[in-house]
Amino acid sequence: MDSRYLIQNYMFKDDFITVVKAKGIRLYGIDGREYLDCSASPLSNTLGYGNEEMIETISEQLKQLSFAYRVELENPMTNQAAADVSEWTNGEFNKVFFVSGGSEATEAVMGLAKEYHLANGKAGKYKIISRWISYHGSTKGALSISGLPLRRNMMQQYFPEMGHIPPAYCYQCWYGKQPGSCDLECAKALEDEIIMQDPNTVAAFIMEPLSGTSIAAAYPLNERYFEKIRIICDKYDILLIYDEVMTGFGRTGYNMAFNRFKVKPDMFTFGKSVSGGYYPAGGVATTDNIIAPIKDNIGLFPVGYTWCGNPVVSRVISKTIEIYKRDHLVEKVKKDGEYLLTELNSMANRHPTMGDVRGLGLMLGVEFVQDKGTKEPIKKDKKSFAAAFGHACVERGMIIEAMSGSNIKAQAGDLALWGPQYVSTMDDYGQMLQIFEESLTQTEKEFGFQ
C-alpha cells in the first residue's frame, strides 16, 4: 500500500494511521489496532460505520439508477430528498438545491444571494460579510469569506476582502466583556462593517450558529445576539445566511441549530450529517421569497456541479432522515450531550488546563489554557499542547479533533472538539472520557502542569 503518490492533505505529515476497516464507532488500523472515533470523521459520520441499512440503500439505488445529469434530467429520488429536507425544517424552508459538500454549498449560497439582489434590481449588492476565525470551506469563494488566516492567507491574492467582523466568542471576548453585562458589541460590529463597506454593495451576512473546528463549538451566550443580527440585516436589506454544514441535522440536539436560537435565517447551507457520513452531500435551503424573484425576473441560476442531485446520494439523504426520525436520534443527541457536558465540566475541576467547556448536543469544545484566571494560551515550545494531547489520545486508541492556533485572534490557543456518532452508547462515552482524561493528564505532565 504505497502512499508516495498521494497528497493526503495540506499537513504533509508522515504519521497517518492507515485504516482498513470500520464498524460502529470504531476504526481498525492495518496493524490491527482499534480506535474509538470521537470526532466522527470529523462530525460527519452519525450512524456509525458499516450500517447495513445504508449499505443496502446505496446498493439498491446503484442497481436502479446510478446517475441522472441534473441539467437535462430530474429523478424522483432527488425530488423526494428535497421534500424530506424541507419537512425536516417543518416546511419553513421549501426550496432546496443539492451539491456534494459544504464548500460547494457555500459557493452556491453566495451565488444565490447575488442573484436574489440582481433579480430585485440591486445589481450592486454582491459582498458577503462574515466573521473572523470562521470557516466556510476550502474552495476560493468559500475561503474568501472564511476568517481563518492559516487557511486563507496563501490564496488571498485570488479574492477580494469583502468584510469581516469579530466572532461571537464569549470566553475570549474581543471586547473584554462578559455575556451578562455586554452590550452585544460583536453583533453591533456588523452594522459598522456594513456602513464601511457601503450598504448598497452588501448582499448577505453568513455565520456559523456554533463555530466548528475554528474555535470549537463556541456560540453567543447572550442569545439576543441572533435577534440583533437579524434586525441589522433587515434594516439594510441584507440576507442572513447560517452555515449549518456542521451544526445541522441533529448535531446540536435540535433538527437545525436555528431551532435552538429561535431566529431563522433567509438561507442555510448544510452537509455532513445530512447523509449520515455515507455519501458526499450538501446543499442550500431557502424559501419561495428568495427563489420567486430569481425565477420570474432572471429565469436562470447558473450555479451547479456535475454531481448535484445525484439519485444515489438523494436516496441516502432520505434514508438518513428516516432513521433520525424513527430512532429518535435528535432527542438522544440532546440527552447524551447534556451528560457529556456535565462530565467534562466535572473533569475541568480536576485539570488546570481545561479553561472552558462549551457546546450543544454532540458538538462540544474544550479550550486549554495556561492559566484559568487570565485565560492565557499555553506556551508553545517545539510541539503544541493540542498536538501532544491528540497524539496521546491516539496512543490510547482514540481519535479526537485537536487544533492549535485558532483562538486568541487566530494567533495562539489549543482546542479539542468532541463530535461522536449519534449511535454512541453510554459505555462508549465512558471509554472516551477515560481516554480523554488519561491523555490530558499525560500531556499536562509533559508541559509541566503536574
N, C-alpha and C positions, 0 to 999 in steps of 0.2 A: 504494500500500500504506500506507494511513493508520493509524497506531498510536495515535491520540488516544483511542480508546475502550477500550483495553486496559490493565488494571492488570497489568503484566508480573510484578512481584514486589514484595517489601517494600522494595526498594532505591530505587525511583523515580529511577534514573539515566537519563541520556539518551544514552548512548554504546553501546547494544547493537549487536552485529553482526547484521545481518539476513542469515540464511542461507536459501538457496533450494533447495539440493540437497546430497546427501552420498553418498559412495561409499567403501567400505572404511573406513579410519580418518581420512578427510578430509572436512571440511565446506567448502562453497563459498558465499561471500557474494554478495549481489546485485550487488556491484561486480566480481565475477569473481575475487576473491582466494581463495586456497586456505589452509586452516588445518588443521594436524595437531591431532587431538583427543587430548590427553594425559590427559584426565580422563574420557573415555568417558561423558559426559552425566548426571551425574558418576558414574562407576563402575557404570553400568548396562548400557551397550551393550558386549557382549563379543564378538559375532560380526561386527562391522563393519556399516556401513550398506549397504543395498541387497543384502543376502544373498538370492540367488534362491530357495534352499530355503525360507527363512522366508516370503518373499513368496508362493510357491506354496502353502505350507501354510495361510496365512491365507486366501488366495483360495478354495481348495478348501473349507475349513470354512465360510466365509461362504455359499457356494452350497449346502452340505449342511444345516447347522443353525447359524444365527447367534445364537440365544438360547434359553434354557430356564430359566425362573424357578425358582430353587432351592427355594422353599417347597413348591410342588406337584409339581415335576418333578425327575428325575435324568436324566443322559445318560452314555453310555459314554465319551465323551471326558474328562469330569471324573473319572470313576471311574479311568480309565487314568492320568491325570495324578497322582492321589493315590498310585496304586501305584508310579509312577515316582519320585515324591519319596521314598516310603518305601524303595524299593530303593536310592536314592542314599545312604541312611543305613545300608545293609546290613540293612534291615528292623528296625533298633533303634527307629525311630520309625514306628509303623504306623497312626497316626491323623492325618489332615491336614485342615485347614479352610482353604479358599481365600478371599482377599479381593482387593482391587485395588491394594494397595501397602503400603509399610512402616508408615505411620501407622495405617492400618486394622488391620494385623496387631498393632500394639501395643495398640490398643483391644480387639481380640479376645482377646489373651492375658491382659490384665488381667481381663476378664470371666470367662475360663476359670479363672483362678486363684481368683477369688472363688467361683465355682460349685463348684469342687472341695472347698473347705473347707466350704461350706454343705452339700454332699451328705454330708460326713463329720461333720456335727453341730457344726461350729465356725463358726457364723454371724458371730462377732465378728472373724474374720480377713479383713481387706479391704485393708490397706495394702500398697503396693508400694514397697519401698525401692530406690533406685538410687544412682548416683554423680554427684558434681558434675562439671561440664564434660562431661556426656554428652548425647547427642541421640537421642531415640527417636521423633520425629515432630512434626507441627505441629497435629494435632487436640488438643482440650482435654485429654483423658485422657493422651495421649502427651506433651504439653507439661508436664503436672503432674508427671510423673516424670523429665522431662529435666532436666539440670543446667546448662544454658547461660543465664545471666541475660539476655543480649541477646535471646534468643528467648522466654523465659518471663515476663519481668517485666511486659510490657504486659497479659498475660492472667492474672496470678497471683491477682487478686481472685476469679476464677471457679473456682478449685480449691484444695483444702487442701494443705498441705505434709505429705507422708507419710514423709519421712525421706530424707536423702542422706548419703553418706559420701565421703571423699576418693578421687580416682581412682588407679588403678594407673599412675602416671606417673613412671617411674624417672628420666628425665632432669631433671625439675623436681620431685623428690620433696617432698611437702608436709611430710615429717618430717625432711628434710635427710639422708636415709640413702642408702647405696649398695646395689645389688641383692645383692652378695655378702656384705654384713655386716648387712643389715637383719633385723628380727625380724617382718617382714610386718605392720607396723603398719597399713598400708592395708587389709589383709584383716581384721585383728582389730577394726578400727573397725566392721565390720558387726555383730559381737556386741554392742558397746557401744550401737549405734543401735537394735538390736532390743530390748534391755533398756529403753532410754529410751522407746521407743515403746510398750512392753508386748508381749511375745511373743504374747499372746492376740489381738492386733489385727493382726499382720503376716502377710500371705498369701504374699508372694514377694519375691525379690530379683532384679532384672534388670540385666544388664551386657552391654556390647559386648566380645567377646573381643579385638578391636583397635578402638581408637577411630577414628571416621570423620573427618568434616570438623571436628570439635571440636578434637582435639589430634593430628590427622594420623598415624594408624597407630601410636600408642603402645600398648604392651602390656606386661604384667608380665614382666620379665626373670628374676625368681625364679619359676619355674614351680610352686613349691609354693603359690603364691597360689591357684591354682584348687582345689587339694586342700583348703586351709584354708577357702575359701569354701564348698565342698561340705560339709565337716564341720559348719560352723556352721549351715548351712541345715537339715541333717538333725537336728541337736541340738534345734532349735526348731520342727520340723515346718513348715518354710518351703520353698516351691517355688523351685528355681533356674531362672531363665529366661535364655537367651542371646539377645541381639539380633543375629541373623546376616543382617539385611537387606542390609548392605554386604559382610560378610565371607563369606557363604555361596556355595555353588555354584561353587567353584573359585577364587574371587578371591585367596585366600591361598596357593594351590598345594596345597590339600587339598580334598576334597569339601566339608567344612564345617570351620570353624576349630576346632571342638571336637575334631576328629580330630587336630589338631596338639598340642593341650594335654592330651588323654587324660583329661579329666574331663567326663563327659556331664551335660547339664542335664536337667531334667524336661520342659521345653518349649523350643522355639526359634521365633523369628519369622524370616521370610525374605521376600525381594522382589528387586528389581533384576535380578541376574544369572540368576535362575530362568527368565526369559523372553528372555534374550539382549538385552534392551533393545527388544523388538519389540511388546510389549503391556503395559499396566498390570497388574501381577501381584504378589501377595504371599500370605502365609499363615502359619499356625501349625502346627507338627508336634509331636505328643506321643505318648503310649503308652496302651495299654489300662488301665494302672494309674491314669491320670488320668481317662480317659473313663468307665470302668465304673461308679464310684460315682455320677457325674452321671446316667448313663443309667438306672441301677437305682433311684436314690432321688429324682431330680427329673424325669427324663424330658424335659427341655427345656433347650436352650441358646439363650436369646433374644438372640443377637447375630448380626448379619448385614447385608449390604448388597445392593442390587439386583443388582449385577454379580458377586456371589460365585459361583464355579464356572461362569462363562460358558464354553460349549463352544469358542469360538474361542481364548480365552486358554489353555484347557486343552490344545488341540492344540499351541499354541505352546510351552507348557511341556514337553510330551512330546518335541517335535521338538528343542528346545534341549538337553535332557538326552541325547537320542540323538546329537546332533552332538558334545557334550562327550566322550562315551564313544568314539564311532567315531574321532574325530580326536585322541584322547589329549590334549585341551587342558589338563586339570588338570596333567598332568605337564609340559606345555610352560610353563604359567604359573609353576610352581615353578622350572624351569630359567631362564626369562627373568628372573624376579625376582631370582635369585641373581646373574645377570650385571649387572643394573641396580644392585643394592645395592653390588656391588664398584666399579662405575664411579662411582657417586655418592659413595662413601667416598673414592675417589681424588680426585675433584673437590673434596671438602671440604678436602683438604690444601692446595689452591691458593687457597682463598677464606676470608677472615677471618670472614665472617658465617655460614658453614654450621656451626652448633654441633652438630647431631645429625642423623644419617641412620638411619632405622629402618623396620621393617615386614616383611611377608611376602608372597611372591608378587608379584602386580601391584597391591599396595596398600602404597605406600611414602611415607613422610613425610620432609620436611626442615624443621628448625626453625632459623630465622635469629636470630642474637643479636648484641648489641653487642660482647660480649667472651666468648671461648670459655672463659676461666678462671672468670669469675664467672657466666656464663650469663645475664647481664643482657639484658633485651629491648632492641631497637633503639629509640633515642629518636625519638619521632614529632614532626614539625613540622606542616605543613599536610596532608601526604599520608603514609599509612602505607607502610612498606617493602614489604609484601606487595602492596599495590595498585599501587605503582610497578613492582614486578617483574612482576606479572601483565600490566600494560599493555605492558611491554617485550616480553614473550613474544608477545602479540597482534600487536605491530608487526612481529615477525619471522615471523609465520604459525603460531603455536601457541597453543592454549588449554589452560590448566592451572588447577586449583583452588588459588587463593592466598587465604589468610584472615588476618585480624588480630583480636586481642583475645580469643582462645580459650584460650590457655595462661596461665601465671602467675596462677592463680586467676581466670581469665576477665577480667583487668583489662588485660592487655597481651600482646604477643607477635606474631610473624609466622611463618606456616607455608605450606608448599606440599605438596599431596597428589598423588602420581602414581597414576593408575589407568587405564593404557592398555587397549585391547581385547585379548582373548586371542589374536586372529589377527594381531597386530602382528608385523612382521618385524624382523630384525636391522638392516636398513637404516633402518627406521622409528625404531628405538631410537637409532641413530646420529644421525639428524636431531634427535630430541627432546633428546638430551644436548647436542648442539651449540647448539641454540637456548637451552636452559636455561642453559648456561654463559655464552653471549654476553649474554643478558638479565641474568644476575646480575652480570656484570662492569659492565655499564652502570649498573645500579641501585646497586651499591656505589660507583661513582664519583660518582653523583648525591648519595649520602648521606655522602660524604667518607671512605670506607674505602680508596680507592686514589688 
